[in-house]
């Protein structure tokens, strides 16, 4: 395992190190079936062959941008509430095929921050619900780290 502390998530360097790899953010798709899974497999194969990033994951929406903006606040609150220091990392490589970008490493664990809109948060808290894709992302992060 190689921890890349010098890389900032979202930068060109970060995008390049993810080329051709299965990551925590796309692993949920690989557990499924059908066209979406097939497309992802072809994207990963094309990236491995060309050594360049496909533009398949450039999509962003308001909720994603909001989550990115609130992440430092959420991590700081987590640190305060749990009396820990979160190590920010850019990318963690398991090998040339697998890697992840956890929001932080904490002692023998990690942190993955989600900042949903109000109704999604209320649903998650009231039903003690974690979206399957988020759960899979956390499990993959734990596997890699």
N, CA, C and O atoms as a GROMACS GRO file, in nm:
protein
  580
    1UNK      N    1   0.086  -0.118   0.000
    1UNK     CA    2   0.000   0.000   0.000
    1UNK      C    3   0.090   0.124   0.000
    1UNK      O    4   0.186   0.133   0.076
    2UNK      N    5   0.055   0.218  -0.087
    2UNK     CA    6   0.127   0.345  -0.095
    2UNK      C    7   0.029   0.457  -0.066
    2UNK      O    8  -0.074   0.469  -0.133
    3UNK      N    9   0.059   0.539   0.034
    3UNK     CA   10  -0.024   0.654   0.068
    3UNK      C   11   0.038   0.778   0.004
    3UNK      O   12   0.152   0.814   0.034
    4UNK      N   13  -0.038   0.842  -0.082
    4UNK     CA   14   0.008   0.964  -0.150
    4UNK      C   15  -0.046   1.086  -0.076
    4UNK      O   16  -0.155   1.134  -0.106
    5UNK      N   17   0.031   1.135   0.020
    5UNK     CA   18  -0.009   1.253   0.098
    5UNK      C   19   0.011   1.383   0.021
    5UNK      O   20  -0.055   1.483   0.049
    6UNK      N   21   0.101   1.381  -0.075
    6UNK     CA   22   0.138   1.503  -0.147
    6UNK      C   23   0.037   1.540  -0.256
    6UNK      O   24   0.046   1.649  -0.314
    7UNK      N   25  -0.056   1.453  -0.284
    7UNK     CA   26  -0.154   1.478  -0.390
    7UNK      C   27  -0.283   1.531  -0.329
    7UNK      O   28  -0.333   1.478  -0.230
    8UNK      N   29  -0.336   1.636  -0.388
    8UNK     CA   30  -0.463   1.692  -0.342
    8UNK      C   31  -0.576   1.634  -0.427
    8UNK      O   32  -0.568   1.632  -0.550
    9UNK      N   33  -0.680   1.588  -0.360
    9UNK     CA   34  -0.794   1.530  -0.431
    9UNK      C   35  -0.855   1.633  -0.526
    9UNK      O   36  -0.870   1.750  -0.492
   10UNK      N   37  -0.891   1.586  -0.644
   10UNK     CA   38  -0.956   1.671  -0.743
   10UNK      C   39  -0.861   1.738  -0.841
   10UNK      O   40  -0.906   1.796  -0.939
   11UNK      N   41  -0.730   1.731  -0.815
   11UNK     CA   42  -0.633   1.795  -0.904
   11UNK      C   43  -0.603   1.705  -1.024
   11UNK      O   44  -0.642   1.588  -1.026
   12UNK      N   45  -0.532   1.760  -1.122
   12UNK     CA   46  -0.492   1.681  -1.239
   12UNK      C   47  -0.404   1.563  -1.198
   12UNK      O   48  -0.418   1.454  -1.252
   13UNK      N   49  -0.315   1.585  -1.102
   13UNK     CA   50  -0.227   1.478  -1.055
   13UNK      C   51  -0.309   1.365  -0.992
   13UNK      O   52  -0.279   1.247  -1.012
   14UNK      N   53  -0.412   1.402  -0.916
   14UNK     CA   54  -0.501   1.304  -0.854
   14UNK      C   55  -0.578   1.227  -0.960
   14UNK      O   56  -0.590   1.104  -0.952
   15UNK      N   57  -0.630   1.296  -1.059
   15UNK     CA   58  -0.702   1.229  -1.167
   15UNK      C   59  -0.610   1.131  -1.240
   15UNK      O   60  -0.652   1.021  -1.275
   16UNK      N   61  -0.487   1.172  -1.262
   16UNK     CA   62  -0.393   1.086  -1.336
   16UNK      C   63  -0.357   0.959  -1.259
   16UNK      O   64  -0.343   0.853  -1.319
   17UNK      N   65  -0.342   0.969  -1.128
   17UNK     CA   66  -0.303   0.850  -1.051
   17UNK      C   67  -0.417   0.748  -1.044
   17UNK      O   68  -0.394   0.630  -1.018
   18UNK      N   69  -0.540   0.794  -1.068
   18UNK     CA   70  -0.657   0.705  -1.067
   18UNK      C   71  -0.681   0.637  -1.202
   18UNK      O   72  -0.766   0.548  -1.212
   19UNK      N   73  -0.610   0.678  -1.303
   19UNK     CA   74  -0.631   0.625  -1.439
   19UNK      C   75  -0.619   0.472  -1.439
   19UNK      O   76  -0.521   0.415  -1.392
   20UNK      N   77  -0.723   0.408  -1.493
   20UNK     CA   78  -0.722   0.264  -1.510
   20UNK      C   79  -0.736   0.183  -1.382
   20UNK      O   80  -0.710   0.063  -1.382
   21UNK      N   81  -0.778   0.248  -1.275
   21UNK     CA   82  -0.792   0.177  -1.148
   21UNK      C   83  -0.938   0.165  -1.106
   21UNK      O   84  -1.020   0.252  -1.136
   22UNK      N   85  -0.967   0.058  -1.038
   22UNK     CA   86  -1.095   0.045  -0.969
   22UNK      C   87  -1.078   0.121  -0.838
   22UNK      O   88  -0.982   0.098  -0.764
   23UNK      N   89  -1.170   0.211  -0.810
   23UNK     CA   90  -1.162   0.294  -0.690
   23UNK      C   91  -1.286   0.274  -0.604
   23UNK      O   92  -1.385   0.213  -0.646
   24UNK      N   93  -1.279   0.326  -0.484
   24UNK     CA   94  -1.392   0.313  -0.391
   24UNK      C   95  -1.517   0.378  -0.447
   24UNK      O   96  -1.628   0.331  -0.422
   25UNK      N   97  -1.500   0.486  -0.521
   25UNK     CA   98  -1.618   0.557  -0.573
   25UNK      C   99  -1.685   0.485  -0.689
   25UNK      O  100  -1.801   0.513  -0.718
   26UNK      N  101  -1.615   0.393  -0.756
   26UNK     CA  102  -1.681   0.322  -0.866
   26UNK      C  103  -1.700   0.172  -0.838
   26UNK      O  104  -1.757   0.101  -0.921
   27UNK      N  105  -1.655   0.125  -0.723
   27UNK     CA  106  -1.663  -0.018  -0.694
   27UNK      C  107  -1.808  -0.066  -0.685
   27UNK      O  108  -1.838  -0.179  -0.726
   28UNK      N  109  -1.898   0.016  -0.634
   28UNK     CA  110  -2.039  -0.022  -0.622
   28UNK      C  111  -2.096  -0.061  -0.759
   28UNK      O  112  -2.174  -0.156  -0.770
   29UNK      N  113  -2.057   0.011  -0.862
   29UNK     CA  114  -2.104  -0.018  -0.997
   29UNK      C  115  -2.058  -0.157  -1.042
   29UNK      O  116  -2.131  -0.228  -1.110
   30UNK      N  117  -1.937  -0.195  -1.004
   30UNK     CA  118  -1.884  -0.325  -1.045
   30UNK      C  119  -1.954  -0.441  -0.976
   30UNK      O  120  -1.946  -0.554  -1.022
   31UNK      N  121  -2.022  -0.415  -0.866
   31UNK     CA  122  -2.097  -0.520  -0.798
   31UNK      C  123  -2.232  -0.546  -0.865
   31UNK      O  124  -2.296  -0.648  -0.839
   32UNK      N  125  -2.273  -0.454  -0.951
   32UNK     CA  126  -2.402  -0.468  -1.018
   32UNK      C  127  -2.390  -0.548  -1.146
   32UNK      O  128  -2.295  -0.624  -1.167
   33UNK      N  129  -2.488  -0.529  -1.231
   33UNK     CA  130  -2.487  -0.597  -1.360
   33UNK      C  131  -2.544  -0.502  -1.464
   33UNK      O  132  -2.599  -0.397  -1.431
   34UNK      N  133  -2.531  -0.540  -1.588
   34UNK     CA  134  -2.592  -0.463  -1.695
   34UNK      C  135  -2.499  -0.364  -1.760
   34UNK      O  136  -2.376  -0.372  -1.747
   35UNK      N  137  -2.560  -0.269  -1.830
   35UNK     CA  138  -2.487  -0.173  -1.912
   35UNK      C  139  -2.394  -0.081  -1.838
   35UNK      O  140  -2.285  -0.052  -1.886
   36UNK      N  141  -2.434  -0.036  -1.721
   36UNK     CA  142  -2.350   0.056  -1.645
   36UNK      C  143  -2.220  -0.011  -1.604
   36UNK      O  144  -2.112   0.048  -1.613
   37UNK      N  145  -2.231  -0.135  -1.558
   37UNK     CA  146  -2.112  -0.211  -1.521
   37UNK      C  147  -2.024  -0.234  -1.643
   37UNK      O  148  -1.903  -0.214  -1.637
   38UNK      N  149  -2.084  -0.276  -1.754
   38UNK     CA  150  -2.009  -0.298  -1.877
   38UNK      C  151  -1.936  -0.172  -1.920
   38UNK      O  152  -1.818  -0.176  -1.956
   39UNK      N  153  -2.006  -0.058  -1.916
   39UNK     CA  154  -1.943   0.069  -1.955
   39UNK      C  155  -1.822   0.099  -1.868
   39UNK      O  156  -1.718   0.140  -1.918
   40UNK      N  157  -1.836   0.079  -1.737
   40UNK     CA  158  -1.725   0.106  -1.646
   40UNK      C  159  -1.606   0.016  -1.676
   40UNK      O  160  -1.492   0.062  -1.674
   41UNK      N  161  -1.632  -0.110  -1.704
   41UNK     CA  162  -1.522  -0.202  -1.737
   41UNK      C  163  -1.449  -0.158  -1.864
   41UNK      O  164  -1.327  -0.166  -1.872
   42UNK      N  165  -1.525  -0.111  -1.964
   42UNK     CA  166  -1.461  -0.062  -2.086
   42UNK      C  167  -1.384   0.067  -2.061
   42UNK      O  168  -1.277   0.088  -2.118
   43UNK      N  169  -1.437   0.152  -1.976
   43UNK     CA  170  -1.368   0.277  -1.941
   43UNK      C  171  -1.234   0.245  -1.874
   43UNK      O  172  -1.131   0.301  -1.911
   44UNK      N  173  -1.237   0.156  -1.776
   44UNK     CA  174  -1.114   0.119  -1.705
   44UNK      C  175  -1.014   0.055  -1.801
   44UNK      O  176  -0.895   0.085  -1.797
   45UNK      N  177  -1.063  -0.032  -1.888
   45UNK     CA  178  -0.974  -0.096  -1.986
   45UNK      C  179  -0.914   0.008  -2.081
   45UNK      O  180  -0.794   0.003  -2.111
   46UNK      N  181  -0.996   0.100  -2.130
   46UNK     CA  182  -0.947   0.204  -2.221
   46UNK      C  183  -0.842   0.291  -2.153
   46UNK      O  184  -0.741   0.327  -2.214
   47UNK      N  185  -0.866   0.325  -2.026
   47UNK     CA  186  -0.769   0.406  -1.952
   47UNK      C  187  -0.638   0.331  -1.935
   47UNK      O  188  -0.530   0.389  -1.946
   48UNK      N  189  -0.646   0.202  -1.907
   48UNK     CA  190  -0.524   0.123  -1.888
   48UNK      C  191  -0.445   0.114  -2.019
   48UNK      O  192  -0.322   0.120  -2.019
   49UNK      N  193  -0.516   0.102  -2.130
   49UNK     CA  194  -0.449   0.091  -2.260
   49UNK      C  195  -0.389   0.224  -2.306
   49UNK      O  196  -0.278   0.227  -2.359
   50UNK      N  197  -0.462   0.333  -2.285
   50UNK     CA  198  -0.418   0.464  -2.334
   50UNK      C  199  -0.339   0.544  -2.230
   50UNK      O  200  -0.272   0.641  -2.263
   51UNK      N  201  -0.349   0.501  -2.104
   51UNK     CA  202  -0.285   0.571  -1.992
   51UNK      C  203  -0.336   0.715  -1.980
   51UNK      O  204  -0.265   0.803  -1.930
   52UNK      N  205  -0.459   0.738  -2.025
   52UNK     CA  206  -0.521   0.870  -2.013
   52UNK      C  207  -0.660   0.856  -1.952
   52UNK      O  208  -0.726   0.753  -1.968
   53UNK      N  209  -0.702   0.958  -1.883
   53UNK     CA  210  -0.830   0.959  -1.814
   53UNK      C  211  -0.943   0.980  -1.913
   53UNK      O  212  -0.939   1.074  -1.993
   54UNK      N  213  -1.043   0.894  -1.908
   54UNK     CA  214  -1.165   0.916  -1.986
   54UNK      C  215  -1.245   1.025  -1.915
   54UNK      O  216  -1.227   1.047  -1.795
   55UNK      N  217  -1.331   1.092  -1.986
   55UNK     CA  218  -1.405   1.202  -1.926
   55UNK      C  219  -1.539   1.158  -1.868
   55UNK      O  220  -1.631   1.239  -1.855
   56UNK      N  221  -1.550   1.031  -1.832
   56UNK     CA  222  -1.678   0.977  -1.784
   56UNK      C  223  -1.720   1.029  -1.648
   56UNK      O  224  -1.840   1.030  -1.619
   57UNK      N  225  -1.628   1.072  -1.564
   57UNK     CA  226  -1.668   1.111  -1.428
   57UNK      C  227  -1.646   1.260  -1.401
   57UNK      O  228  -1.612   1.299  -1.289
   58UNK      N  229  -1.666   1.341  -1.503
   58UNK     CA  230  -1.651   1.485  -1.484
   58UNK      C  231  -1.782   1.549  -1.439
   58UNK      O  232  -1.786   1.670  -1.416
   59UNK      N  233  -1.888   1.471  -1.426
   59UNK     CA  234  -2.019   1.522  -1.385
   59UNK      C  235  -2.014   1.573  -1.242
   59UNK      O  236  -1.961   1.506  -1.153
   60UNK      N  237  -2.069   1.691  -1.220
   60UNK     CA  238  -2.084   1.747  -1.086
   60UNK      C  239  -2.220   1.813  -1.078
   60UNK      O  240  -2.270   1.868  -1.177
   61UNK      N  241  -2.280   1.808  -0.960
   61UNK     CA  242  -2.405   1.879  -0.939
   61UNK      C  243  -2.394   1.963  -0.812
   61UNK      O  244  -2.292   1.961  -0.743
   62UNK      N  245  -2.501   2.034  -0.780
   62UNK     CA  246  -2.502   2.123  -0.664
   62UNK      C  247  -2.470   2.048  -0.536
   62UNK      O  248  -2.394   2.098  -0.452
   63UNK      N  249  -2.526   1.930  -0.519
   63UNK     CA  250  -2.506   1.854  -0.396
   63UNK      C  251  -2.360   1.809  -0.381
   63UNK      O  252  -2.306   1.809  -0.271
   64UNK      N  253  -2.298   1.772  -0.492
   64UNK     CA  254  -2.158   1.730  -0.488
   64UNK      C  255  -2.068   1.850  -0.453
   64UNK      O  256  -1.975   1.837  -0.373
   65UNK      N  257  -2.097   1.964  -0.513
   65UNK     CA  258  -2.018   2.084  -0.483
   65UNK      C  259  -2.038   2.127  -0.338
   65UNK      O  260  -1.942   2.166  -0.271
   66UNK      N  261  -2.161   2.119  -0.289
   66UNK     CA  262  -2.190   2.153  -0.150
   66UNK      C  263  -2.113   2.061  -0.056
   66UNK      O  264  -2.056   2.108   0.043
   67UNK      N  265  -2.111   1.932  -0.086
   67UNK     CA  266  -2.038   1.836  -0.003
   67UNK      C  267  -1.890   1.866  -0.001
   67UNK      O  268  -1.825   1.856   0.103
   68UNK      N  269  -1.836   1.903  -0.116
   68UNK     CA  270  -1.693   1.936  -0.125
   68UNK      C  271  -1.661   2.060  -0.040
   68UNK      O  272  -1.558   2.066   0.027
   69UNK      N  273  -1.751   2.159  -0.045
   69UNK     CA  274  -1.730   2.282   0.032
   69UNK      C  275  -1.741   2.257   0.183
   69UNK      O  276  -1.668   2.319   0.260
   70UNK      N  277  -1.832   2.168   0.225
   70UNK     CA  278  -1.855   2.144   0.367
   70UNK      C  279  -1.761   2.040   0.429
   70UNK      O  280  -1.755   2.027   0.551
   71UNK      N  281  -1.689   1.967   0.346
   71UNK     CA  282  -1.603   1.859   0.397
   71UNK      C  283  -1.502   1.905   0.502
   71UNK      O  284  -1.491   1.840   0.606
   72UNK      N  285  -1.428   2.015   0.480
   72UNK     CA  286  -1.332   2.057   0.584
   72UNK      C  287  -1.399   2.087   0.718
   72UNK      O  288  -1.344   2.055   0.824
   73UNK      N  289  -1.518   2.148   0.714
   73UNK     CA  290  -1.592   2.175   0.837
   73UNK      C  291  -1.633   2.046   0.907
   73UNK      O  292  -1.621   2.035   1.029
   74UNK      N  293  -1.681   1.950   0.830
   74UNK     CA  294  -1.724   1.822   0.886
   74UNK      C  295  -1.607   1.747   0.948
   74UNK      O  296  -1.620   1.689   1.055
   75UNK      N  297  -1.493   1.749   0.882
   75UNK     CA  298  -1.374   1.682   0.935
   75UNK      C  299  -1.328   1.750   1.063
   75UNK      O  300  -1.294   1.684   1.160
   76UNK      N  301  -1.329   1.882   1.064
   76UNK     CA  302  -1.289   1.956   1.185
   76UNK      C  303  -1.383   1.925   1.302
   76UNK      O  304  -1.337   1.909   1.415
   77UNK      N  305  -1.512   1.916   1.275
   77UNK     CA  306  -1.608   1.883   1.380
   77UNK      C  307  -1.585   1.741   1.430
   77UNK      O  308  -1.591   1.716   1.551
   78UNK      N  309  -1.558   1.648   1.340
   78UNK     CA  310  -1.529   1.509   1.377
   78UNK      C  311  -1.406   1.504   1.468
   78UNK      O  312  -1.404   1.434   1.569
   79UNK      N  313  -1.301   1.579   1.430
   79UNK     CA  314  -1.179   1.582   1.509
   79UNK      C  315  -1.208   1.634   1.650
   79UNK      O  316  -1.160   1.578   1.748
   80UNK      N  317  -1.285   1.740   1.659
   80UNK     CA  318  -1.318   1.801   1.788
   80UNK      C  319  -1.402   1.707   1.875
   80UNK      O  320  -1.372   1.688   1.993
   81UNK      N  321  -1.505   1.647   1.816
   81UNK     CA  322  -1.594   1.559   1.891
   81UNK      C  323  -1.526   1.430   1.936
   81UNK      O  324  -1.563   1.373   2.038
   82UNK      N  325  -1.427   1.384   1.861
   82UNK     CA  326  -1.364   1.256   1.890
   82UNK      C  327  -1.222   1.268   1.943
   82UNK      O  328  -1.154   1.168   1.967
   83UNK      N  329  -1.176   1.392   1.960
   83UNK     CA  330  -1.042   1.420   2.010
   83UNK      C  331  -0.936   1.341   1.934
   83UNK      O  332  -0.852   1.272   1.992
   84UNK      N  333  -0.942   1.353   1.800
   84UNK     CA  334  -0.847   1.285   1.711
   84UNK      C  335  -0.796   1.385   1.608
   84UNK      O  336  -0.852   1.494   1.591
   85UNK      N  337  -0.690   1.346   1.540
   85UNK     CA  338  -0.642   1.424   1.428
   85UNK      C  339  -0.658   1.341   1.302
   85UNK      O  340  -0.611   1.228   1.295
   86UNK      N  341  -0.725   1.396   1.203
   86UNK     CA  342  -0.749   1.328   1.077
   86UNK      C  343  -0.634   1.360   0.982
   86UNK      O  344  -0.602   1.477   0.959
   87UNK      N  345  -0.572   1.256   0.928
   87UNK     CA  346  -0.467   1.273   0.830
   87UNK      C  347  -0.531   1.280   0.692
   87UNK      O  348  -0.594   1.184   0.647
   88UNK      N  349  -0.514   1.394   0.625
   88UNK     CA  350  -0.570   1.410   0.491
   88UNK      C  351  -0.476   1.342   0.391
   88UNK      O  352  -0.355   1.361   0.397
   89UNK      N  353  -0.533   1.265   0.302
   89UNK     CA  354  -0.455   1.195   0.200
   89UNK      C  355  -0.515   1.221   0.064
   89UNK      O  356  -0.635   1.246   0.051
   90UNK      N  357  -0.431   1.216  -0.037
   90UNK     CA  358  -0.480   1.234  -0.172
   90UNK      C  359  -0.531   1.105  -0.231
   90UNK      O  360  -0.643   1.098  -0.283
   91UNK      N  361  -0.449   1.001  -0.223
   91UNK     CA  362  -0.485   0.874  -0.283
   91UNK      C  363  -0.407   0.763  -0.214
   91UNK      O  364  -0.290   0.780  -0.178
   92UNK      N  365  -0.472   0.650  -0.196
   92UNK     CA  366  -0.407   0.532  -0.138
   92UNK      C  367  -0.412   0.423  -0.244
   92UNK      O  368  -0.519   0.378  -0.285
   93UNK      N  369  -0.293   0.380  -0.288
   93UNK     CA  370  -0.282   0.274  -0.388
   93UNK      C  371  -0.263   0.139  -0.321
   93UNK      O  372  -0.173   0.121  -0.239
   94UNK      N  373  -0.348   0.046  -0.356
   94UNK     CA  374  -0.328  -0.092  -0.311
   94UNK      C  375  -0.229  -0.161  -0.404
   94UNK      O  376  -0.137  -0.230  -0.361
   95UNK      N  377  -0.251  -0.139  -0.533
   95UNK     CA  378  -0.162  -0.190  -0.637
   95UNK      C  379  -0.195  -0.114  -0.766
   95UNK      O  380  -0.264  -0.012  -0.761
   96UNK      N  381  -0.147  -0.162  -0.878
   96UNK     CA  382  -0.170  -0.089  -1.003
   96UNK      C  383  -0.316  -0.094  -1.051
   96UNK      O  384  -0.352  -0.026  -1.146
   97UNK      N  385  -0.398  -0.176  -0.985
   97UNK     CA  386  -0.537  -0.193  -1.026
   97UNK      C  387  -0.639  -0.132  -0.931
   97UNK      O  388  -0.750  -0.101  -0.972
   98UNK      N  389  -0.602  -0.114  -0.805
   98UNK     CA  390  -0.697  -0.074  -0.700
   98UNK      C  391  -0.645   0.043  -0.619
   98UNK      O  392  -0.525   0.052  -0.591
   99UNK      N  393  -0.736   0.133  -0.580
   99UNK     CA  394  -0.699   0.243  -0.494
   99UNK      C  395  -0.821   0.317  -0.445
   99UNK      O  396  -0.932   0.292  -0.490
  100UNK      N  397  -0.799   0.410  -0.351
  100UNK     CA  398  -0.911   0.488  -0.297
  100UNK      C  399  -0.863   0.624  -0.250
  100UNK      O  400  -0.743   0.647  -0.232
  101UNK      N  401  -0.958   0.712  -0.231
  101UNK     CA  402  -0.932   0.847  -0.182
  101UNK      C  403  -1.021   0.873  -0.062
  101UNK      O  404  -1.120   0.945  -0.073
  102UNK      N  405  -0.988   0.816   0.053
  102UNK     CA  406  -1.071   0.842   0.171
  102UNK      C  407  -1.061   0.990   0.209
  102UNK      O  408  -0.963   1.057   0.177
  103UNK      N  409  -1.163   1.039   0.276
  103UNK     CA  410  -1.160   1.178   0.319
  103UNK      C  411  -1.059   1.201   0.430
  103UNK      O  412  -1.023   1.315   0.460
  104UNK      N  413  -1.014   1.094   0.492
  104UNK     CA  414  -0.909   1.104   0.591
  104UNK      C  415  -0.881   0.971   0.657
  104UNK      O  416  -0.964   0.881   0.656
  105UNK      N  417  -0.762   0.960   0.714
  105UNK     CA  418  -0.724   0.843   0.792
  105UNK      C  419  -0.716   0.885   0.937
  105UNK      O  420  -0.664   0.992   0.970
  106UNK      N  421  -0.768   0.799   1.025
  106UNK     CA  422  -0.775   0.830   1.168
  106UNK      C  423  -0.726   0.708   1.245
  106UNK      O  424  -0.791   0.603   1.243
  107UNK      N  425  -0.613   0.721   1.314
  107UNK     CA  426  -0.559   0.609   1.391
  107UNK      C  427  -0.559   0.483   1.305
  107UNK      O  428  -0.490   0.478   1.203
  108UNK      N  429  -0.636   0.382   1.344
  108UNK     CA  430  -0.645   0.259   1.267
  108UNK      C  431  -0.769   0.255   1.180
  108UNK      O  432  -0.812   0.147   1.138
  109UNK      N  433  -0.828   0.369   1.151
  109UNK     CA  434  -0.950   0.373   1.073
  109UNK      C  435  -0.949   0.488   0.974
  109UNK      O  436  -0.843   0.540   0.937
  110UNK      N  437  -1.067   0.526   0.933
  110UNK     CA  438  -1.078   0.633   0.836
  110UNK      C  439  -1.208   0.708   0.852
  110UNK      O  440  -1.292   0.674   0.935
  111UNK      N  441  -1.223   0.810   0.770
  111UNK     CA  442  -1.344   0.891   0.771
  111UNK      C  443  -1.386   0.915   0.626
  111UNK      O  444  -1.303   0.943   0.539
  112UNK      N  445  -1.515   0.904   0.602
  112UNK     CA  446  -1.573   0.933   0.471
  112UNK      C  447  -1.689   1.027   0.498
  112UNK      O  448  -1.786   0.988   0.563
  113UNK      N  449  -1.680   1.148   0.448
  113UNK     CA  450  -1.779   1.252   0.477
  113UNK      C  451  -1.884   1.258   0.368
  113UNK      O  452  -1.851   1.256   0.249
  114UNK      N  453  -2.009   1.264   0.408
  114UNK     CA  454  -2.120   1.288   0.316
  114UNK      C  455  -2.197   1.408   0.369
  114UNK      O  456  -2.218   1.420   0.490
  115UNK      N  457  -2.238   1.495   0.281
  115UNK     CA  458  -2.313   1.614   0.322
  115UNK      C  459  -2.442   1.622   0.240
  115UNK      O  460  -2.453   1.704   0.148
  116UNK      N  461  -2.539   1.538   0.274
  116UNK     CA  462  -2.662   1.534   0.194
  116UNK      C  463  -2.750   1.657   0.220
  116UNK      O  464  -2.729   1.732   0.315
  117UNK      N  465  -2.849   1.674   0.133
  117UNK     CA  466  -2.945   1.781   0.155
  117UNK      C  467  -3.031   1.745   0.276
  117UNK      O  468  -3.023   1.633   0.327
  118UNK      N  469  -3.111   1.838   0.323
  118UNK     CA  470  -3.184   1.821   0.449
  118UNK      C  471  -3.277   1.701   0.450
  118UNK      O  472  -3.280   1.626   0.548
  119UNK      N  473  -3.354   1.680   0.344
  119UNK     CA  474  -3.449   1.569   0.348
  119UNK      C  475  -3.379   1.434   0.342
  119UNK      O  476  -3.425   1.337   0.402
  120UNK      N  477  -3.269   1.427   0.270
  120UNK     CA  478  -3.191   1.303   0.264
  120UNK      C  479  -3.127   1.274   0.399
  120UNK      O  480  -3.121   1.159   0.443
  121UNK      N  481  -3.078   1.379   0.464
  121UNK     CA  482  -3.019   1.362   0.597
  121UNK      C  483  -3.124   1.315   0.697
  121UNK      O  484  -3.099   1.225   0.777
  122UNK      N  485  -3.243   1.378   0.693
  122UNK     CA  486  -3.350   1.340   0.785
  122UNK      C  487  -3.389   1.193   0.764
  122UNK      O  488  -3.408   1.119   0.861
  123UNK      N  489  -3.400   1.151   0.640
  123UNK     CA  490  -3.432   1.011   0.610
  123UNK      C  491  -3.324   0.918   0.665
  123UNK      O  492  -3.354   0.816   0.726
  124UNK      N  493  -3.198   0.954   0.644
  124UNK     CA  494  -3.087   0.870   0.690
  124UNK      C  495  -3.087   0.856   0.841
  124UNK      O  496  -3.066   0.747   0.894
  125UNK      N  497  -3.109   0.965   0.911
  125UNK     CA  498  -3.107   0.963   1.058
  125UNK      C  499  -3.230   0.890   1.111
  125UNK      O  500  -3.217   0.804   1.199
  126UNK      N  501  -3.347   0.922   1.061
  126UNK     CA  502  -3.470   0.864   1.116
  126UNK      C  503  -3.480   0.714   1.087
  126UNK      O  504  -3.536   0.639   1.168
  127UNK      N  505  -3.428   0.671   0.974
  127UNK     CA  506  -3.436   0.529   0.938
  127UNK      C  507  -3.304   0.456   0.961
  127UNK      O  508  -3.292   0.337   0.931
  128UNK      N  509  -3.206   0.528   1.015
  128UNK     CA  510  -3.071   0.472   1.032
  128UNK      C  511  -3.026   0.406   0.902
  128UNK      O  512  -2.986   0.289   0.899
  129UNK      N  513  -3.034   0.484   0.796
  129UNK     CA  514  -3.011   0.435   0.660
  129UNK      C  515  -2.880   0.491   0.604
  129UNK      O  516  -2.853   0.610   0.615
  130UNK      N  517  -2.802   0.404   0.544
  130UNK     CA  518  -2.684   0.445   0.469
  130UNK      C  519  -2.703   0.395   0.326
  130UNK      O  520  -2.728   0.276   0.304
  131UNK      N  521  -2.691   0.484   0.231
  131UNK     CA  522  -2.708   0.447   0.090
  131UNK      C  523  -2.612   0.333   0.055
  131UNK      O  524  -2.495   0.337   0.094
  132UNK      N  525  -2.660   0.233  -0.018
  132UNK     CA  526  -2.574   0.118  -0.053
  132UNK      C  527  -2.441   0.159  -0.119
  132UNK      O  528  -2.337   0.100  -0.089
  133UNK      N  529  -2.444   0.257  -0.208
  133UNK     CA  530  -2.320   0.299  -0.273
  133UNK      C  531  -2.222   0.359  -0.172
  133UNK      O  532  -2.101   0.339  -0.184
  134UNK      N  533  -2.274   0.432  -0.074
  134UNK     CA  534  -2.187   0.489   0.030
  134UNK      C  535  -2.129   0.381   0.120
  134UNK      O  536  -2.012   0.386   0.157
  135UNK      N  537  -2.212   0.284   0.152
  135UNK     CA  538  -2.165   0.172   0.236
  135UNK      C  539  -2.054   0.096   0.163
  135UNK      O  540  -1.952   0.063   0.223
  136UNK      N  541  -2.075   0.068   0.035
  136UNK     CA  542  -1.975  -0.003  -0.044
  136UNK      C  543  -1.846   0.078  -0.053
  136UNK      O  544  -1.737   0.023  -0.045
  137UNK      N  545  -1.860   0.210  -0.070
  137UNK     CA  546  -1.742   0.297  -0.076
  137UNK      C  547  -1.662   0.288   0.054
  137UNK      O  548  -1.539   0.277   0.050
  138UNK      N  549  -1.729   0.291   0.167
  138UNK     CA  550  -1.660   0.279   0.296
  138UNK      C  551  -1.594   0.143   0.312
  138UNK      O  552  -1.480   0.135   0.359
  139UNK      N  553  -1.662   0.037   0.272
  139UNK     CA  554  -1.604  -0.096   0.282
  139UNK      C  555  -1.480  -0.108   0.194
  139UNK      O  556  -1.380  -0.167   0.234
  140UNK      N  557  -1.487  -0.054   0.074
  140UNK     CA  558  -1.372  -0.060  -0.016
  140UNK      C  559  -1.255   0.020   0.041
  140UNK      O  560  -1.140  -0.024   0.035
  141UNK      N  561  -1.284   0.139   0.097
  141UNK     CA  562  -1.180   0.218   0.162
  141UNK      C  563  -1.113   0.137   0.274
  141UNK      O  564  -0.991   0.139   0.287
  142UNK      N  565  -1.193   0.068   0.353
  142UNK     CA  566  -1.137  -0.013   0.462
  142UNK      C  567  -1.051  -0.126   0.407
  142UNK      O  568  -0.945  -0.156   0.461
  143UNK      N  569  -1.095  -0.188   0.300
  143UNK     CA  570  -1.018  -0.295   0.238
  143UNK      C  571  -0.882  -0.244   0.191
  143UNK      O  572  -0.779  -0.307   0.216
  144UNK      N  573  -0.882  -0.130   0.122
  144UNK     CA  574  -0.759  -0.075   0.066
  144UNK      C  575  -0.665  -0.027   0.176
  144UNK      O  576  -0.544  -0.051   0.169
  145UNK      N  577  -0.719   0.040   0.276
  145UNK     CA  578  -0.633   0.099   0.380
  145UNK      C  579  -0.604   0.001   0.490
  145UNK      O  580  -0.532   0.034   0.585
   0.00000   0.00000   0.00000
